[in-house]
């Protein structure tokens, strides 16, 4: 089974001060979610969306949007501008 890619990537802060990470797949989003101590409603929705996307029940884009919301709720989302 291949990866389920995000387009565009979601940029999040890491636990290391000054470091960020570009999340480019559903699988990496789920891995990061498991490591976050913040477990909000948005976190639960994002984790369910990632699991559903891996099993073909949701799109990678739906999982990306849910992951962005969870990252924002955890104050980890880095807003980027294109162009």
PyMOL Python script that loads the backbone (N, CA, C, O; Angstrom):
from pymol import cmd

cmd.read_pdbstr("""\
ATOM      1  N   UNK A   1       0.844  -1.170   0.000  1.00  0.00           N
ATOM      2  CA  UNK A   1       0.000   0.000   0.000  1.00  0.00           C
ATOM      3  C   UNK A   1       0.891   1.235   0.000  1.00  0.00           C
ATOM      4  O   UNK A   1       1.837   1.320   0.784  1.00  0.00           O
ATOM      5  N   UNK A   2       0.593   2.196  -0.879  1.00  0.00           N
ATOM      6  CA  UNK A   2       1.390   3.411  -0.979  1.00  0.00           C
ATOM      7  C   UNK A   2       0.970   4.471   0.003  1.00  0.00           C
ATOM      8  O   UNK A   2      -0.021   4.339   0.721  1.00  0.00           O
ATOM      9  N   UNK A   3       1.748   5.518   0.014  1.00  0.00           N
ATOM     10  CA  UNK A   3       1.438   6.656   0.877  1.00  0.00           C
ATOM     11  C   UNK A   3       0.258   7.433   0.311  1.00  0.00           C
ATOM     12  O   UNK A   3      -0.036   7.373  -0.883  1.00  0.00           O
ATOM     13  N   UNK A   4      -0.397   8.150   1.183  1.00  0.00           N
ATOM     14  CA  UNK A   4      -1.512   9.022   0.833  1.00  0.00           C
ATOM     15  C   UNK A   4      -1.009  10.450   1.020  1.00  0.00           C
ATOM     16  O   UNK A   4      -0.930  10.940   2.146  1.00  0.00           O
ATOM     17  N   UNK A   5      -0.669  11.117  -0.080  1.00  0.00           N
ATOM     18  CA  UNK A   5       0.059  12.382  -0.040  1.00  0.00           C
ATOM     19  C   UNK A   5      -0.845  13.583   0.210  1.00  0.00           C
ATOM     20  O   UNK A   5      -1.990  13.629  -0.239  1.00  0.00           O
ATOM     21  N   UNK A   6      -0.295  14.556   0.941  1.00  0.00           N
ATOM     22  CA  UNK A   6      -0.943  15.847   1.163  1.00  0.00           C
ATOM     23  C   UNK A   6      -0.471  16.817   0.080  1.00  0.00           C
ATOM     24  O   UNK A   6       0.708  16.837  -0.274  1.00  0.00           O
ATOM     25  N   UNK A   7      -1.388  17.608  -0.436  1.00  0.00           N
ATOM     26  CA  UNK A   7      -1.026  18.665  -1.359  1.00  0.00           C
ATOM     27  C   UNK A   7      -1.958  19.838  -1.111  1.00  0.00           C
ATOM     28  O   UNK A   7      -3.129  19.779  -1.487  1.00  0.00           O
ATOM     29  N   UNK A   8      -1.475  20.888  -0.494  1.00  0.00           N
ATOM     30  CA  UNK A   8      -0.095  21.166  -0.112  1.00  0.00           C
ATOM     31  C   UNK A   8       0.261  20.524   1.230  1.00  0.00           C
ATOM     32  O   UNK A   8      -0.594  19.990   1.937  1.00  0.00           O
ATOM     33  N   UNK A   9       1.540  20.594   1.550  1.00  0.00           N
ATOM     34  CA  UNK A   9       2.013  20.091   2.835  1.00  0.00           C
ATOM     35  C   UNK A   9       1.465  20.970   3.958  1.00  0.00           C
ATOM     36  O   UNK A   9       1.099  22.124   3.736  1.00  0.00           O
ATOM     37  N   UNK A  10       1.413  20.414   5.155  1.00  0.00           N
ATOM     38  CA  UNK A  10       1.006  21.162   6.354  1.00  0.00           C
ATOM     39  C   UNK A  10       2.270  21.347   7.199  1.00  0.00           C
ATOM     40  O   UNK A  10       2.943  20.375   7.541  1.00  0.00           O
ATOM     41  N   UNK A  11       2.581  22.590   7.528  1.00  0.00           N
ATOM     42  CA  UNK A  11       3.777  22.884   8.312  1.00  0.00           C
ATOM     43  C   UNK A  11       3.407  23.028   9.782  1.00  0.00           C
ATOM     44  O   UNK A  11       2.496  23.773  10.142  1.00  0.00           O
ATOM     45  N   UNK A  12       4.136  22.297  10.623  1.00  0.00           N
ATOM     46  CA  UNK A  12       3.868  22.321  12.056  1.00  0.00           C
ATOM     47  C   UNK A  12       5.159  22.537  12.830  1.00  0.00           C
ATOM     48  O   UNK A  12       6.251  22.201  12.372  1.00  0.00           O
ATOM     49  N   UNK A  13       4.998  23.108  14.016  1.00  0.00           N
ATOM     50  CA  UNK A  13       6.128  23.255  14.923  1.00  0.00           C
ATOM     51  C   UNK A  13       6.408  21.913  15.579  1.00  0.00           C
ATOM     52  O   UNK A  13       5.497  21.125  15.831  1.00  0.00           O
ATOM     53  N   UNK A  14       7.676  21.670  15.850  1.00  0.00           N
ATOM     54  CA  UNK A  14       8.056  20.451  16.559  1.00  0.00           C
ATOM     55  C   UNK A  14       8.275  20.784  18.027  1.00  0.00           C
ATOM     56  O   UNK A  14       8.134  21.937  18.435  1.00  0.00           O
ATOM     57  N   UNK A  15       8.616  19.786  18.809  1.00  0.00           N
ATOM     58  CA  UNK A  15       8.889  20.011  20.227  1.00  0.00           C
ATOM     59  C   UNK A  15      10.233  20.704  20.445  1.00  0.00           C
ATOM     60  O   UNK A  15      10.509  21.196  21.540  1.00  0.00           O
ATOM     61  N   UNK A  16      11.062  20.743  19.413  1.00  0.00           N
ATOM     62  CA  UNK A  16      12.352  21.435  19.500  1.00  0.00           C
ATOM     63  C   UNK A  16      12.155  22.894  19.109  1.00  0.00           C
ATOM     64  O   UNK A  16      11.665  23.181  18.016  1.00  0.00           O
ATOM     65  N   UNK A  17      12.520  23.793  19.967  1.00  0.00           N
ATOM     66  CA  UNK A  17      12.334  25.228  19.726  1.00  0.00           C
ATOM     67  C   UNK A  17      12.981  25.641  18.404  1.00  0.00           C
ATOM     68  O   UNK A  17      14.131  25.301  18.126  1.00  0.00           O
ATOM     69  N   UNK A  18      12.230  26.370  17.608  1.00  0.00           N
ATOM     70  CA  UNK A  18      12.753  26.887  16.355  1.00  0.00           C
ATOM     71  C   UNK A  18      12.744  25.911  15.193  1.00  0.00           C
ATOM     72  O   UNK A  18      13.218  26.246  14.108  1.00  0.00           O
ATOM     73  N   UNK A  19      12.219  24.720  15.395  1.00  0.00           N
ATOM     74  CA  UNK A  19      12.195  23.718  14.329  1.00  0.00           C
ATOM     75  C   UNK A  19      10.772  23.469  13.867  1.00  0.00           C
ATOM     76  O   UNK A  19       9.834  23.424  14.664  1.00  0.00           O
ATOM     77  N   UNK A  20      10.636  23.307  12.559  1.00  0.00           N
ATOM     78  CA  UNK A  20       9.323  23.000  11.994  1.00  0.00           C
ATOM     79  C   UNK A  20       9.445  21.761  11.121  1.00  0.00           C
ATOM     80  O   UNK A  20      10.542  21.294  10.818  1.00  0.00           O
ATOM     81  N   UNK A  21       8.292  21.245  10.727  1.00  0.00           N
ATOM     82  CA  UNK A  21       8.262  20.022   9.933  1.00  0.00           C
ATOM     83  C   UNK A  21       7.162  20.154   8.892  1.00  0.00           C
ATOM     84  O   UNK A  21       6.057  20.603   9.196  1.00  0.00           O
ATOM     85  N   UNK A  22       7.473  19.761   7.664  1.00  0.00           N
ATOM     86  CA  UNK A  22       6.477  19.738   6.596  1.00  0.00           C
ATOM     87  C   UNK A  22       5.846  18.354   6.569  1.00  0.00           C
ATOM     88  O   UNK A  22       6.513  17.369   6.254  1.00  0.00           O
ATOM     89  N   UNK A  23       4.570  18.279   6.898  1.00  0.00           N
ATOM     90  CA  UNK A  23       3.844  17.007   6.905  1.00  0.00           C
ATOM     91  C   UNK A  23       3.270  16.810   5.506  1.00  0.00           C
ATOM     92  O   UNK A  23       2.446  17.601   5.048  1.00  0.00           O
ATOM     93  N   UNK A  24       3.709  15.753   4.835  1.00  0.00           N
ATOM     94  CA  UNK A  24       3.352  15.556   3.430  1.00  0.00           C
ATOM     95  C   UNK A  24       2.481  14.339   3.176  1.00  0.00           C
ATOM     96  O   UNK A  24       2.138  14.059   2.027  1.00  0.00           O
ATOM     97  N   UNK A  25       2.116  13.607   4.227  1.00  0.00           N
ATOM     98  CA  UNK A  25       1.296  12.414   4.008  1.00  0.00           C
ATOM     99  C   UNK A  25       0.375  12.142   5.198  1.00  0.00           C
ATOM    100  O   UNK A  25       0.612  12.589   6.320  1.00  0.00           O
ATOM    101  N   UNK A  26      -0.666  11.402   4.905  1.00  0.00           N
ATOM    102  CA  UNK A  26      -1.608  10.967   5.945  1.00  0.00           C
ATOM    103  C   UNK A  26      -0.870  10.149   6.997  1.00  0.00           C
ATOM    104  O   UNK A  26      -1.094  10.319   8.196  1.00  0.00           O
ATOM    105  N   UNK A  27      -0.002   9.275   6.548  1.00  0.00           N
ATOM    106  CA  UNK A  27       0.710   8.388   7.468  1.00  0.00           C
ATOM    107  C   UNK A  27       1.588   9.173   8.435  1.00  0.00           C
ATOM    108  O   UNK A  27       1.630   8.858   9.624  1.00  0.00           O
ATOM    109  N   UNK A  28       2.293  10.199   7.938  1.00  0.00           N
ATOM    110  CA  UNK A  28       3.147  11.017   8.804  1.00  0.00           C
ATOM    111  C   UNK A  28       2.286  11.845   9.760  1.00  0.00           C
ATOM    112  O   UNK A  28       2.652  12.038  10.919  1.00  0.00           O
ATOM    113  N   UNK A  29       1.145  12.332   9.274  1.00  0.00           N
ATOM    114  CA  UNK A  29       0.235  13.085  10.150  1.00  0.00           C
ATOM    115  C   UNK A  29      -0.220  12.210  11.312  1.00  0.00           C
ATOM    116  O   UNK A  29      -0.213  12.651  12.461  1.00  0.00           O
ATOM    117  N   UNK A  30      -0.616  10.976  11.021  1.00  0.00           N
ATOM    118  CA  UNK A  30      -1.064  10.065  12.078  1.00  0.00           C
ATOM    119  C   UNK A  30       0.063   9.781  13.063  1.00  0.00           C
ATOM    120  O   UNK A  30      -0.166   9.725  14.271  1.00  0.00           O
ATOM    121  N   UNK A  31       1.276   9.604  12.553  1.00  0.00           N
ATOM    122  CA  UNK A  31       2.438   9.353  13.417  1.00  0.00           C
ATOM    123  C   UNK A  31       2.675  10.539  14.356  1.00  0.00           C
ATOM    124  O   UNK A  31       2.913  10.354  15.549  1.00  0.00           O
ATOM    125  N   UNK A  32       2.607  11.746  13.813  1.00  0.00           N
ATOM    126  CA  UNK A  32       2.804  12.932  14.649  1.00  0.00           C
ATOM    127  C   UNK A  32       1.678  13.103  15.661  1.00  0.00           C
ATOM    128  O   UNK A  32       1.926  13.444  16.818  1.00  0.00           O
ATOM    129  N   UNK A  33       0.449  12.869  15.230  1.00  0.00           N
ATOM    130  CA  UNK A  33      -0.676  12.974  16.158  1.00  0.00           C
ATOM    131  C   UNK A  33      -0.483  12.065  17.365  1.00  0.00           C
ATOM    132  O   UNK A  33      -0.781  12.459  18.492  1.00  0.00           O
ATOM    133  N   UNK A  34       0.007  10.870  17.142  1.00  0.00           N
ATOM    134  CA  UNK A  34       0.223   9.927  18.251  1.00  0.00           C
ATOM    135  C   UNK A  34       1.252  10.449  19.254  1.00  0.00           C
ATOM    136  O   UNK A  34       1.214  10.084  20.429  1.00  0.00           O
ATOM    137  N   UNK A  35       2.166  11.298  18.797  1.00  0.00           N
ATOM    138  CA  UNK A  35       3.215  11.815  19.678  1.00  0.00           C
ATOM    139  C   UNK A  35       2.789  13.078  20.433  1.00  0.00           C
ATOM    140  O   UNK A  35       3.453  13.480  21.388  1.00  0.00           O
ATOM    141  N   UNK A  36       1.687  13.706  20.010  1.00  0.00           N
ATOM    142  CA  UNK A  36       1.261  14.949  20.651  1.00  0.00           C
ATOM    143  C   UNK A  36       0.553  14.662  21.964  1.00  0.00           C
ATOM    144  O   UNK A  36      -0.309  13.785  22.024  1.00  0.00           O
ATOM    145  N   UNK A  37       0.909  15.396  23.026  1.00  0.00           N
ATOM    146  CA  UNK A  37       0.198  15.207  24.293  1.00  0.00           C
ATOM    147  C   UNK A  37      -1.185  15.857  24.280  1.00  0.00           C
ATOM    148  O   UNK A  37      -2.050  15.490  25.076  1.00  0.00           O
ATOM    149  N   UNK A  38      -1.399  16.833  23.368  1.00  0.00           N
ATOM    150  CA  UNK A  38      -2.684  17.526  23.294  1.00  0.00           C
ATOM    151  C   UNK A  38      -3.709  16.611  22.633  1.00  0.00           C
ATOM    152  O   UNK A  38      -3.516  16.215  21.483  1.00  0.00           O
ATOM    153  N   UNK A  39      -4.781  16.267  23.321  1.00  0.00           N
ATOM    154  CA  UNK A  39      -5.814  15.372  22.790  1.00  0.00           C
ATOM    155  C   UNK A  39      -7.174  16.074  22.819  1.00  0.00           C
ATOM    156  O   UNK A  39      -8.021  15.770  23.658  1.00  0.00           O
ATOM    157  N   UNK A  40      -7.366  16.995  21.910  1.00  0.00           N
ATOM    158  CA  UNK A  40      -8.611  17.765  21.827  1.00  0.00           C
ATOM    159  C   UNK A  40      -9.618  17.046  20.932  1.00  0.00           C
ATOM    160  O   UNK A  40      -9.326  15.994  20.363  1.00  0.00           O
ATOM    161  N   UNK A  41     -10.799  17.631  20.822  1.00  0.00           N
ATOM    162  CA  UNK A  41     -11.789  17.102  19.869  1.00  0.00           C
ATOM    163  C   UNK A  41     -11.237  17.132  18.451  1.00  0.00           C
ATOM    164  O   UNK A  41     -11.481  16.214  17.668  1.00  0.00           O
ATOM    165  N   UNK A  42     -10.489  18.188  18.114  1.00  0.00           N
ATOM    166  CA  UNK A  42      -9.875  18.291  16.788  1.00  0.00           C
ATOM    167  C   UNK A  42      -8.853  17.188  16.577  1.00  0.00           C
ATOM    168  O   UNK A  42      -8.737  16.642  15.480  1.00  0.00           O
ATOM    169  N   UNK A  43      -8.103  16.855  17.643  1.00  0.00           N
ATOM    170  CA  UNK A  43      -7.133  15.767  17.553  1.00  0.00           C
ATOM    171  C   UNK A  43      -7.852  14.458  17.224  1.00  0.00           C
ATOM    172  O   UNK A  43      -7.426  13.714  16.340  1.00  0.00           O
ATOM    173  N   UNK A  44      -8.935  14.184  17.933  1.00  0.00           N
ATOM    174  CA  UNK A  44      -9.676  12.944  17.707  1.00  0.00           C
ATOM    175  C   UNK A  44     -10.232  12.883  16.286  1.00  0.00           C
ATOM    176  O   UNK A  44     -10.170  11.843  15.631  1.00  0.00           O
ATOM    177  N   UNK A  45     -10.777  14.009  15.816  1.00  0.00           N
ATOM    178  CA  UNK A  45     -11.320  14.045  14.459  1.00  0.00           C
ATOM    179  C   UNK A  45     -10.212  13.824  13.426  1.00  0.00           C
ATOM    180  O   UNK A  45     -10.410  13.108  12.445  1.00  0.00           O
ATOM    181  N   UNK A  46      -9.057  14.433  13.647  1.00  0.00           N
ATOM    182  CA  UNK A  46      -7.937  14.270  12.717  1.00  0.00           C
ATOM    183  C   UNK A  46      -7.437  12.831  12.710  1.00  0.00           C
ATOM    184  O   UNK A  46      -7.148  12.279  11.648  1.00  0.00           O
ATOM    185  N   UNK A  47      -7.335  12.226  13.874  1.00  0.00           N
ATOM    186  CA  UNK A  47      -6.850  10.850  13.923  1.00  0.00           C
ATOM    187  C   UNK A  47      -7.825   9.904  13.218  1.00  0.00           C
ATOM    188  O   UNK A  47      -7.410   9.002  12.490  1.00  0.00           O
ATOM    189  N   UNK A  48      -9.118  10.118  13.443  1.00  0.00           N
ATOM    190  CA  UNK A  48     -10.127   9.300  12.751  1.00  0.00           C
ATOM    191  C   UNK A  48     -10.077   9.519  11.241  1.00  0.00           C
ATOM    192  O   UNK A  48     -10.208   8.570  10.467  1.00  0.00           O
ATOM    193  N   UNK A  49      -9.885  10.775  10.823  1.00  0.00           N
ATOM    194  CA  UNK A  49      -9.813  11.084   9.390  1.00  0.00           C
ATOM    195  C   UNK A  49      -8.593  10.433   8.754  1.00  0.00           C
ATOM    196  O   UNK A  49      -8.675   9.933   7.632  1.00  0.00           O
ATOM    197  N   UNK A  50      -7.464  10.433   9.455  1.00  0.00           N
ATOM    198  CA  UNK A  50      -6.254   9.788   8.922  1.00  0.00           C
ATOM    199  C   UNK A  50      -6.476   8.283   8.787  1.00  0.00           C
ATOM    200  O   UNK A  50      -6.121   7.693   7.766  1.00  0.00           O
ATOM    201  N   UNK A  51      -7.052   7.666   9.799  1.00  0.00           N
ATOM    202  CA  UNK A  51      -7.321   6.223   9.737  1.00  0.00           C
ATOM    203  C   UNK A  51      -8.272   5.902   8.591  1.00  0.00           C
ATOM    204  O   UNK A  51      -8.075   4.925   7.870  1.00  0.00           O
ATOM    205  N   UNK A  52      -9.303   6.726   8.424  1.00  0.00           N
ATOM    206  CA  UNK A  52     -10.268   6.502   7.349  1.00  0.00           C
ATOM    207  C   UNK A  52      -9.603   6.660   5.981  1.00  0.00           C
ATOM    208  O   UNK A  52      -9.905   5.907   5.055  1.00  0.00           O
ATOM    209  N   UNK A  53      -8.704   7.632   5.851  1.00  0.00           N
ATOM    210  CA  UNK A  53      -8.019   7.844   4.576  1.00  0.00           C
ATOM    211  C   UNK A  53      -7.118   6.663   4.229  1.00  0.00           C
ATOM    212  O   UNK A  53      -7.064   6.241   3.074  1.00  0.00           O
ATOM    213  N   UNK A  54      -6.421   6.134   5.211  1.00  0.00           N
ATOM    214  CA  UNK A  54      -5.557   4.975   4.979  1.00  0.00           C
ATOM    215  C   UNK A  54      -6.381   3.785   4.484  1.00  0.00           C
ATOM    216  O   UNK A  54      -5.902   2.986   3.679  1.00  0.00           O
ATOM    217  N   UNK A  55      -7.619   3.672   4.966  1.00  0.00           N
ATOM    218  CA  UNK A  55      -8.481   2.555   4.595  1.00  0.00           C
ATOM    219  C   UNK A  55      -9.412   2.876   3.426  1.00  0.00           C
ATOM    220  O   UNK A  55     -10.334   2.114   3.135  1.00  0.00           O
ATOM    221  N   UNK A  56      -9.168   4.015   2.752  1.00  0.00           N
ATOM    222  CA  UNK A  56      -9.930   4.351   1.561  1.00  0.00           C
ATOM    223  C   UNK A  56     -11.327   4.876   1.810  1.00  0.00           C
ATOM    224  O   UNK A  56     -12.135   4.935   0.883  1.00  0.00           O
ATOM    225  N   UNK A  57     -11.632   5.261   3.039  1.00  0.00           N
ATOM    226  CA  UNK A  57     -12.975   5.741   3.378  1.00  0.00           C
ATOM    227  C   UNK A  57     -13.080   7.270   3.348  1.00  0.00           C
ATOM    228  O   UNK A  57     -14.184   7.815   3.337  1.00  0.00           O
ATOM    229  N   UNK A  58     -11.937   7.958   3.335  1.00  0.00           N
ATOM    230  CA  UNK A  58     -11.866   9.412   3.197  1.00  0.00           C
ATOM    231  C   UNK A  58     -10.694   9.718   2.276  1.00  0.00           C
ATOM    232  O   UNK A  58      -9.818   8.881   2.060  1.00  0.00           O
ATOM    233  N   UNK A  59     -10.697  10.917   1.745  1.00  0.00           N
ATOM    234  CA  UNK A  59      -9.593  11.326   0.875  1.00  0.00           C
ATOM    235  C   UNK A  59      -8.430  11.863   1.709  1.00  0.00           C
ATOM    236  O   UNK A  59      -8.599  12.220   2.875  1.00  0.00           O
ATOM    237  N   UNK A  60      -7.262  11.913   1.098  1.00  0.00           N
ATOM    238  CA  UNK A  60      -6.104  12.504   1.764  1.00  0.00           C
ATOM    239  C   UNK A  60      -6.365  13.975   2.047  1.00  0.00           C
ATOM    240  O   UNK A  60      -5.903  14.503   3.058  1.00  0.00           O
ATOM    241  N   UNK A  61      -7.103  14.644   1.163  1.00  0.00           N
ATOM    242  CA  UNK A  61      -7.412  16.055   1.366  1.00  0.00           C
ATOM    243  C   UNK A  61      -8.294  16.252   2.603  1.00  0.00           C
ATOM    244  O   UNK A  61      -8.089  17.204   3.356  1.00  0.00           O
ATOM    245  N   UNK A  62      -9.264  15.373   2.822  1.00  0.00           N
ATOM    246  CA  UNK A  62     -10.104  15.464   4.021  1.00  0.00           C
ATOM    247  C   UNK A  62      -9.256  15.268   5.274  1.00  0.00           C
ATOM    248  O   UNK A  62      -9.449  15.959   6.274  1.00  0.00           O
ATOM    249  N   UNK A  63      -8.320  14.329   5.220  1.00  0.00           N
ATOM    250  CA  UNK A  63      -7.429  14.091   6.362  1.00  0.00           C
ATOM    251  C   UNK A  63      -6.514  15.290   6.582  1.00  0.00           C
ATOM    252  O   UNK A  63      -6.248  15.662   7.725  1.00  0.00           O
ATOM    253  N   UNK A  64      -6.024  15.904   5.487  1.00  0.00           N
ATOM    254  CA  UNK A  64      -5.150  17.073   5.605  1.00  0.00           C
ATOM    255  C   UNK A  64      -5.881  18.226   6.283  1.00  0.00           C
ATOM    256  O   UNK A  64      -5.319  18.887   7.157  1.00  0.00           O
ATOM    257  N   UNK A  65      -7.108  18.469   5.893  1.00  0.00           N
ATOM    258  CA  UNK A  65      -7.892  19.560   6.484  1.00  0.00           C
ATOM    259  C   UNK A  65      -8.117  19.298   7.976  1.00  0.00           C
ATOM    260  O   UNK A  65      -7.981  20.209   8.792  1.00  0.00           O
ATOM    261  N   UNK A  66      -8.453  18.080   8.328  1.00  0.00           N
ATOM    262  CA  UNK A  66      -8.657  17.737   9.749  1.00  0.00           C
ATOM    263  C   UNK A  66      -7.352  17.866  10.525  1.00  0.00           C
ATOM    264  O   UNK A  66      -7.353  18.335  11.663  1.00  0.00           O
ATOM    265  N   UNK A  67      -6.232  17.451   9.918  1.00  0.00           N
ATOM    266  CA  UNK A  67      -4.935  17.567  10.577  1.00  0.00           C
ATOM    267  C   UNK A  67      -4.576  19.039  10.798  1.00  0.00           C
ATOM    268  O   UNK A  67      -4.063  19.397  11.859  1.00  0.00           O
ATOM    269  N   UNK A  68      -4.839  19.887   9.812  1.00  0.00           N
ATOM    270  CA  UNK A  68      -4.585  21.321   9.969  1.00  0.00           C
ATOM    271  C   UNK A  68      -5.364  21.887  11.154  1.00  0.00           C
ATOM    272  O   UNK A  68      -4.828  22.677  11.932  1.00  0.00           O
ATOM    273  N   UNK A  69      -6.618  21.488  11.290  1.00  0.00           N
ATOM    274  CA  UNK A  69      -7.448  21.964  12.405  1.00  0.00           C
ATOM    275  C   UNK A  69      -6.879  21.497  13.744  1.00  0.00           C
ATOM    276  O   UNK A  69      -6.866  22.254  14.714  1.00  0.00           O
ATOM    277  N   UNK A  70      -6.415  20.260  13.793  1.00  0.00           N
ATOM    278  CA  UNK A  70      -5.830  19.730  15.028  1.00  0.00           C
ATOM    279  C   UNK A  70      -4.535  20.462  15.359  1.00  0.00           C
ATOM    280  O   UNK A  70      -4.279  20.778  16.521  1.00  0.00           O
ATOM    281  N   UNK A  71      -3.722  20.730  14.351  1.00  0.00           N
ATOM    282  CA  UNK A  71      -2.469  21.455  14.569  1.00  0.00           C
ATOM    283  C   UNK A  71      -2.748  22.871  15.064  1.00  0.00           C
ATOM    284  O   UNK A  71      -2.049  23.370  15.946  1.00  0.00           O
ATOM    285  N   UNK A  72      -3.765  23.519  14.500  1.00  0.00           N
ATOM    286  CA  UNK A  72      -4.131  24.863  14.950  1.00  0.00           C
ATOM    287  C   UNK A  72      -4.617  24.827  16.398  1.00  0.00           C
ATOM    288  O   UNK A  72      -4.239  25.683  17.198  1.00  0.00           O
ATOM    289  N   UNK A  73      -5.451  23.846  16.740  1.00  0.00           N
ATOM    290  CA  UNK A  73      -5.965  23.730  18.108  1.00  0.00           C
ATOM    291  C   UNK A  73      -4.846  23.487  19.111  1.00  0.00           C
ATOM    292  O   UNK A  73      -4.943  23.901  20.266  1.00  0.00           O
ATOM    293  N   UNK A  74      -3.781  22.814  18.671  1.00  0.00           N
ATOM    294  CA  UNK A  74      -2.641  22.523  19.546  1.00  0.00           C
ATOM    295  C   UNK A  74      -1.570  23.619  19.488  1.00  0.00           C
ATOM    296  O   UNK A  74      -0.494  23.477  20.069  1.00  0.00           O
ATOM    297  N   UNK A  75      -1.877  24.713  18.781  1.00  0.00           N
ATOM    298  CA  UNK A  75      -0.913  25.810  18.597  1.00  0.00           C
ATOM    299  C   UNK A  75       0.383  25.332  17.960  1.00  0.00           C
ATOM    300  O   UNK A  75       1.467  25.783  18.328  1.00  0.00           O
ATOM    301  N   UNK A  76       0.268  24.421  17.007  1.00  0.00           N
ATOM    302  CA  UNK A  76       1.434  23.891  16.309  1.00  0.00           C
ATOM    303  C   UNK A  76       1.441  24.261  14.820  1.00  0.00           C
ATOM    304  O   UNK A  76       2.455  24.077  14.147  1.00  0.00           O
ATOM    305  N   UNK A  77       0.342  24.770  14.311  1.00  0.00           N
ATOM    306  CA  UNK A  77       0.241  25.076  12.896  1.00  0.00           C
ATOM    307  C   UNK A  77       1.073  26.294  12.544  1.00  0.00           C
ATOM    308  O   UNK A  77       1.016  27.315  13.230  1.00  0.00           O
ATOM    309  N   UNK A  78       1.849  26.184  11.465  1.00  0.00           N
ATOM    310  CA  UNK A  78       2.612  27.305  10.926  1.00  0.00           C
ATOM    311  C   UNK A  78       1.941  27.698   9.624  1.00  0.00           C
ATOM    312  O   UNK A  78       1.897  26.922   8.670  1.00  0.00           O
ATOM    313  N   UNK A  79       1.418  28.919   9.600  1.00  0.00           N
ATOM    314  CA  UNK A  79       0.760  29.406   8.394  1.00  0.00           C
ATOM    315  C   UNK A  79       1.802  29.810   7.376  1.00  0.00           C
ATOM    316  O   UNK A  79       2.772  30.494   7.702  1.00  0.00           O
ATOM    317  N   UNK A  80       1.602  29.388   6.151  1.00  0.00           N
ATOM    318  CA  UNK A  80       2.525  29.737   5.074  1.00  0.00           C
ATOM    319  C   UNK A  80       1.757  30.455   3.987  1.00  0.00           C
ATOM    320  O   UNK A  80       0.543  30.308   3.850  1.00  0.00           O
ATOM    321  N   UNK A  81       2.484  31.226   3.227  1.00  0.00           N
ATOM    322  CA  UNK A  81       1.877  31.896   2.082  1.00  0.00           C
ATOM    323  C   UNK A  81       2.585  31.423   0.822  1.00  0.00           C
ATOM    324  O   UNK A  81       3.787  31.158   0.827  1.00  0.00           O
ATOM    325  N   UNK A  82       1.833  31.327  -0.232  1.00  0.00           N
ATOM    326  CA  UNK A  82       2.379  30.878  -1.501  1.00  0.00           C
ATOM    327  C   UNK A  82       2.466  32.088  -2.413  1.00  0.00           C
ATOM    328  O   UNK A  82       1.550  32.908  -2.472  1.00  0.00           O
ATOM    329  N   UNK A  83       3.604  32.188  -3.138  1.00  0.00           N
ATOM    330  CA  UNK A  83       3.745  33.257  -4.117  1.00  0.00           C
ATOM    331  C   UNK A  83       4.427  34.378  -3.515  1.00  0.00           C
ATOM    332  O   UNK A  83       4.649  35.392  -4.176  1.00  0.00           O
TER     333      UNK A  83
END
""", "prot")
cmd.dss("prot")
cmd.show_as("cartoon", "prot")
cmd.util.cbc("prot")
cmd.orient("prot")
